[in-house]
Amino acid sequence: MSFFGQVIITESDKNGEVYDNIVDMIENRIQKNISKLKPWAEKYQIQAYRIYDRDIPEFPFIVDRYNEFLVVYDKSQLIDAEKNHLPLLMDALKNIFGVDDSKIIYKQRRQQKGVDQYQKLGTENRKIIVKENGIPLYINLWDYLDTGLFLDHRPMRYQFSKKQSGKKFLNLFCYTGSVSVMAAMGGATTYSVDMSKTYLEWAQENFKLNKLDLKNHFFFEEDALEFIKDYSEHPDFRGGFDTIFLDPPTFSNSKKMDTTFEVERDQDLLVENVMKLLKPNGILYFSNNKRDFKISTELVKKYQIKNITPQTIPIDFHDQKIHHCFEIRNLR
């Protein structure tokens, strides 16, 4: 075990030389990341990005920057409990940014299943605005494990914001609608589907924030799996979309569903039904965050599938398995 991994911090250590040296080490790493990312963030008007991604193994934290706020996700395991490395990270962040505790939001990130990651943790009901590629979006840093904006899908959102004029765009499991907003800003007519009334209302707030007329965009408070099954046979929807973004949970057993869902197990039927909604020359972007996900061999035989994961991992993410993403087209 490395030296740093054995450090156990007590109150009396906080003024010690070892403590200060470790804080300096963390500061140096984060400052190095920021110096690399800041010019990129300023160029593309990105105000939400990752500044620390478990860079130092002994400090298994993730730190995301949202304007003047910092969100710290604790990824440590039970075996790390006695090491108490969090104060070292917190002090490093305070030194770098000159902030107090009110600007740092701490969350414990454990493996979540299905809709668990979306369960409410607080009741502040406070939203702030961050820009991505100059486009403002509402986020909530306090009430949920996630913030309303999946940072790892930033490259996909940027792609959807371009050359969408006159196209019909379907966003399944749309969450707070940031993907739909980007497509709408690119000129698409968007259709957003999620079973959560809260998130659909949040999505509409994001549309209004960008002065997008809701008359030209459509929101469905439905289980996306049921929507796919039902509307794949609907005459107005079958073969009706130019682009579809499908980002299902890894697992779901929501009370609103009749059965469980597991993305790798159920991918064949899922993708086949979604493909019925595509125009003949349309593209399905199928993304999920199951770390060991393998695309079905049956789907590979039936469709033209390209693994585009490397191109969809953001520059600020070290984790190359944060998601898997595939471009799927009908075979000719």
Secondary structure, 3 states (H helix, E strand, C coil): CCCHHHCCCCHHHHHCHHHHHHHHHHHHHHHHHHHHHHHHHHHCCCCEEEEEECCCCCCCEEEEEECCEEEEEECCCHHHHHHCCHHHHHHHHHHHHCCCHHHEEEEECCCCCHHHHHCECCCCCCCEEEEECCEEEEECCCCECCCCCCHHHHHHHHHHCCCCCCCEEEEECCCCCHHHHHHHHCCCEEEEEECCHHHHHHHHHHHHHCCCCHHHCEEEECCHHHHHHHHCCCCCCCCCEEEEEECCCCEECCCCCCCCEECCCCHHHHHHHHHCCEEEEEEEEEEECCCCCCCCHHHHHHEEEEECHHHHCCCCCCCCCCCEEEEEEECC
